[in-house]
Amino acid sequence: MRSTILLCTVCFALPALAQTPTIDLSLWTTEHINGTGPWMIDPANLHAESTNTVITDSSTFYSDFDVTLLEFRMRIDPEGGDDDLPGFLLGWHPGDSTSATADFLVVDWKKVTQSFQNWGTATMGLAISRQTGPFTRGYGNAPIDLWSHTLNCTELARGATHGSTGWSFATDYYFRVLYTPSSVDIWLNDQLEFSLTGTFPPGRFACYDFSQSRTGFQFPLPGAFTLYGAGCQGTAGTPFLFGPETPYVGESLPVIVANLLPTAPAFIVLGVSNTFWQGLPLPVNLAVVGAPGCFVLTSSDIFLLATNFSGTAYMNIALPPGITPSTTPAFFVQSFTLDFAANPLGIVLSNAGAVTVGIR
């Protein structure tokens, strides 16, 4: 705990396995346990961040669905500087902040062991606890139960590998949560931290922070590289374009084109549309200009020279951190290469790919 407020960011994101409901944070709800700090969400409705500026504040931002399966990444910004309790709640119900019959699980992580005011002691490490009944309010109207895992909050287990280890700044922590009426299993970095059996009430997933200002939750969106259309016959075969990896924000997207002449220049074309180009509807048939069977499948907005390795062209396309993740294709790619023996126009075109940019 600090006397002056420093800001801290915790980012959560989803790796491979996905929660069944589509996550749209515009449908989620803020409920403060105490304090009034708002939660802010990004335009894509995938990232939420609390902006409380009082060290005693505790708040939740809960889902519009009952949690079953969820994966995410946690990261704490080193510019924050605090040492308190980021985490999440399972089985939360609207109104639990003041309910006399609240019953939900708390997964929280303290950076250091610390006693504060009349709250008792919060122990360093990762823990899972169960709150049953109302909170007991302490200094700043904060819930003593959640700070020290006492009174109506019963600690069920410490993490198998991080139960006595505090979190670190600028470190990615990957969580997987499986929550059922009879079991709770939670993995961290593919290590099983908690495996509980019992009777657990259904309820929402809630982003949670206790005195950890600017706690952020990043939820995932799967990327995709979807092929469409067909290439036209060239001297070395029909050029075939594909992307071997899933497109994600902040990463590179490799694009490969096979079946080219070994020394022919190969170009990758990026377009923002696959329906119109220069006022013309796509696809455009190039038969009228001497390339029968060749179709322009994307608008030609950016031309990039690829490297041709003996008939297979390769290029890495950077997807910068600032690019917006999308649920529909963000852009389209196609390739063309010089092949004077293939047709009178002297070029052949590949199939195309629609790129949907995901976020982990």
Summary of the structure (lengths in Angstrom):
residues: 360
radius of gyration: 26.2
end to end distance: 30.7
largest distance: 85.2
contacts: 1250
relative contact order: 0.16
helix: 4%
strand: 46%
